[in-house]
Amino acid sequence: MIDNQIDFTLKSDTIENLKIFSEILKKDIGQIVEEAIEEYISNTQKQMLEKNISDENAMTNLDYDEFWDGVEI
């Protein structure tokens, strides 16, 4: 069985901001945290994908002279 509960500690400033935004947005603090984590994961995955593509391109991109160097036609 997967444990659906995680214990962690937040700074007091973060907790105060969560309470304030919870009141302003009329959202449960848990919902705000869930949305923030989903956004973080999405952005991190996007950055990782972009970095992987960039790294791949760096290894495979050759300019014209490098590509044809040593090829005799």
ZIKAFEN-V405333 format. One record per residue. RES is the residue in three letters. SS is DSSP state (H for helix, E for strand, - for the rest). Layout:
# ZIKAFEN-V405333
RES | SS
RES | SS
This chain:
# ZIKAFEN-V405333
MET | -
ILE | -
ASP | -
ASN | -
GLN | -
ILE | -
ASP | -
PHE | -
THR | -
LEU | -
LYS | -
SER | H
ASP | H
THR | H
ILE | H
GLU | H
ASN | H
LEU | H
LYS | H
ILE | H
PHE | H
SER | H
GLU | H
ILE | H
LEU | H
LYS | -
LYS | -
ASP | -
ILE | H
GLY | H
GLN | H
ILE | H
VAL | H
GLU | H
GLU | H
ALA | H
ILE | H
GLU | H
GLU | H
TYR | H
ILE | H
SER | H
ASN | H
THR | H
GLN | H
LYS | H
GLN | H
MET | H
LEU | H
GLU | H
LYS | H
ASN | H
ILE | H
SER | H
ASP | H
GLU | H
ASN | H
ALA | H
MET | H
THR | H
ASN | -
LEU | -
ASP | -
TYR | H
ASP | H
GLU | H
PHE | H
TRP | H
ASP | -
GLY | -
VAL | -
GLU | -
ILE | -
